[in-house]
Amino acid sequence: MPKKIWIVGLGPGDYGALSARTLELMQRLPVFLRTERHPAVAELAGRGVAFFSFDDLYEGSLTFEQVYTTMVDRLLALDEAEIVYAVPGHPLVAETSVQMLLARARDLAVDTEILPAPSCLEAVCQVLGLDLARGIVILDGLEIRAIPLAPHLGCLILQVYSPLVASEVKLALMEVYPDTHPVRLVRAAGVPGGERVVQIPLYEIDRQKWLDHLTTVYVPPYPAAVPATRRMWQPSRRLGTSLAELADVMATLRGPGGCPWDREQTHASLRRYLIEETYEVIEAIDAGEPHKLKEELGDLLLQIVFHAQLAQEEGTFTLEEVIHGIIAKMQHRHPHVFGDLSLNTSQEVLARWDDFKKAENGDRALMDLPPGLPALLKAQKVQEKAARVGFDWPDAAGPWKKVREEARELQAAVAGGRSEDVQDELGDYLFAVVNVGRHLGVDVEATLSLAVDKFRRRFAFIEEQAARNGKALGELSLEEMDAWWEQAKIGES
């Protein structure tokens, strides 16, 4: 058990904010970082400071309380006489692990001393021009529901470091504030050359892909004077669960006294949001996060209701007609469920489904597909459609042979030097690989997406190691990058 623990702050991000005393201790004593995801850490590593970080705990624990408890247990179990525990910002500002460590250290008679540093609050307030003395609520994004919101005051929310945390923050805020209430996101306040400030509607908080450990959300006070014609959100009222009530909400947003942004939208302007919400649903499915999937399905459903409301205003169709149409289509295409037809396998169902679609769409070809589909998904769907009418190999041996054949033709095209031939043969090769995946029962689109994510994780590890060693990526040799790549692979196993 250590005899003394120095608890030091790393400041908001700029290495120059560290005190001479802090630097002297970190160069002399064993250093333990709550997280090395801090701009000053690369500079410390470059100046010879060796350290151990607790970042691995964030991935292996179910709750942040477990993370912080394990950190404190490990710190107090060390044999060194003196150690340094370093945290971002000021040790006494929004640092749960420090509070837990101080309490445990008192019980065990372990000496502690705090060396302060500027917190992110000072830097954020300087960037936004805020005065803390005028009343601002400070919340931890990881415990957003622990303290009641006070909308008449400004609110700073710390540690909004990922879309998942941002989603929880958004949902909590939307129980009190309007969806379109303007908020400001501040990243890397106090870090020269790294500051970023954007103002967005509240509902877009979790759509920002650049959120990281240096991100803070500022929610301005909600004005007390609201036009009487506007229907305010009442968190205490019983929330509805029917589609009709959701349609009523959308009609209110589009109606007199509703939301200016919603009233300006058209089918065309909403197109990008429909695409975004669809991909966010897919992302939630791939992540295996039911809570996130529930939220994203709601966002996607809202887009459908939005388009139906626009159509009703134009006099073309209504939401009720949309619902009636899909119910009628499902019943018509499932006579084995709602009628007397007998279909016993999924293959029979798919074949029958294609027959229905062909009958409903007249002479449209079997190969008709939405033009906006991603290429891999389009290739797999084309192959599936052809297989349903018998144009397919009986097993995976045929597709494997075709892959080898296309690989030889691609190599010949490369040797020939004509870019048109290379592009043509590469396309054939990729199409053949998709066919192998189909025969193996693999979703090729999702599989490639997982492979891309895996590459990004491993390359991010190379970037982190380069920063820890004070090197730019362009200065690394291929051998160095390969070595760290292998370390990343081992870390995933």
Steps between C-alpha positions, in 0.01 A plus 500: 500500500648842407596731783412805293295564187545823308175579317580738216298671230604504134299811421256540209748385238794736447829354629608852598231508772688240710687638801873450552426300816267266311761440229773436758289237678396328176862470387610357837216277622286220350213665309149357460254668261124466525515526121775577253246654260617851577702739279771552763583128523688483169720791611564331836602178326732695274668647808574162649206461738411132531145422602230236533142576397168351607342528153462122479245509782251705299458217250484214747259636763122528491467829692714804572468429872671166437771676297576754774483242780752280319729799440501588869556137600801473269650828616472407867643153438831634363823449697674827401556752779376791286299508179337759277136465393426741214157597369379740228416854609489579873495199737202637693279590202273218372751228596314215671810281523681770700215528751497122544878490537502778763233323706676162489840654570366671815365168628837330440713789631667550161635854460365692199579840355330677211690708247236707315486600136251704299183299430323489169238733650725805487600424142141433386370815670772706333415356158125559546530826693313364804509631857471219756393750764176564312377150568587193293414140582794262449412135425688183418378350171544152647257583783266733315190387692661516846421873547173671396533736205447873554402639157488861624880479547774425251634144515848360427512123447845342521636167370271475199767294329304271266174483301368250757553741792368784284185296433433461874562872551265587213217284630530648849505858370207446264281419798532867600619700197347522149660268245629800303639693798844629385800350679872550451758222484853594603792272425859541625443834672836644602699287255675727248396410146254236619198699614171438327163660578175424317139600566237240411142410596476282810374197308824487294740460796564130446542536122841665530761240411794702641397481867790400727628525859554876465138580407266709716137594428366842594122534528390867518214596734157417366310831459223548756277689256353256247223593252164383632422332168793263538437166667782448754646164591372383838717219643243425769215428258424143399678424175309336218594177326278493190598590146206741487644698791837522326324626189326761717837616635629541145186687392552738795862559404392583144199705603454865604723581797704185431871462436647734233748233385238228464268737312773569240568137406408323177528141378826596326654679799421203728664249267843519669346447846313191384829354374687599817239349730496177299876460535482582871247219544742265323786624721295427813420150372867431424600628846251268670364783717123456557459837674668679210298300246176601677592867471616480138185315393302785653703753302441304179127469574486876547637550149224279357232691690660828388473405131142381549410834661649690205303282258178560692557876482555465123181294465679196349460236774472462878677299769189284531526415129867407542412266787200354314716438192774310682248290698321405180830417328623279789175306514493457121862381486459256792211275392671216688431697822180691423355258243489134400830471306758257643867609495740308724847649443646848484619427143141430394388822669766705317411346164131574559589854611676563168197367313277745685733793431519414132121477477456828688760689293403376156792438262771637728811281475612267776824696529333833586659642817501838675779702331633632831601162646870461596687297240572196719140475614380547142729218379374260767134581432547451124659161561223400742233595246672298228537201734126495572429419134772234485794701361756394761766244591383208713763566768794730590751307286384682184538852643846412640611383156362821347697713749825328398413545132424873545821547700704365206316728257559799729872424516511478120320835470750662739787359294337639186502851644157619377311669785162423338579127499623511861181672615284251311682192634519637855123544491457140386732381777309690770169371365635143519617553861150621592361179352728293725376697801139440396556126477661506843194675643685825571362855476783643289408865559508459878811283480699761310375769739633296794834458321526876443423567866766247601757672277411840648542371857839351425622807314380720787725290726795581270413871525486480880835321520660753267373787718629329816841472338499861381493412130286608208348224285707613201820440700423133570656217305282223361666260744398717799142524379486124435626428852231720660240351265585155634473633858154634418398157368626329814309750714175406325542127555 
